[in-house]
Amino acid sequence: MTTQLSQYRAKTDAELLYIAKDAHAAAVAMRGFDDQAEGKYLDQVNDACTVMFERRRAARRAAKQEA
């Protein structure tokens, strides 16, 4: 899991947003047809969103410390 998240951490926010949106659409398309594929795509959404959240949280903490 850590290795996979490190790959996501190397991406820009725009790339992460694209991955999250694309993987969500793929998961919706797989719903009811292939549970394993749906889960894989939902994991990608979660990983991309986790990294974006970590970045925003770090930025807020840095801004708080400066103030």
N, C-alpha and C positions, 0 to 999 in steps of 0.2 A: 504493500500500500504506500509506504513512504517513497519508494522509487517512482511509483506512478504519480504521486502528488508533486514530486520534484520536477517531473516533466511538465506538469501543468503550471508550476511556478515560473518556468522559463518563458511562458507565453504572455502576450500583452492582454490587457483587459478586453480589448476588442476581439481578440482571438478566443478568449474564454467565453465571452458572451455569445459568439457565433457557435462555439461548441455546445454550450448549454441549450441554445435554441434548436439547433440541428438535432442534437441527441434527444431532446424532448419530443420533437416531431417524429423521430424514428421510433421512440418508445410507444407513442400513441398508435403508430401504424402497426406495431407488433402486438399490441394488446389483443389478447384472445387468440393469437395465432402461434406465438412462440414466446413462452414465459421466460426462457433463459435469455433470449435476445433482448426482450423488454427490460429485464433486470440489468443487463450489461449497459444499455443506453441510459437507464436511470442512474446507474453508478457514475457514468460520465457526467451527467447533469450535476450530481451531487459533488463530485470532485472539482468541477469548474467553479461551482458556486462557493464551495468551501474556500478555495484560493482567493476568489474575489472578496469574500467576507473578511478573510484574514488581512488582506491588504487595506480594506476600508477601516477595520478596527485599529490597525497599526497607525494609519494616518490620523485617526481621531485621537489616539493616545499621544502621538507626537505633537499634535496641535494643542492639546490640553497642557502638555508640559511646557510648551513655549509661552503659553498665556500666563 
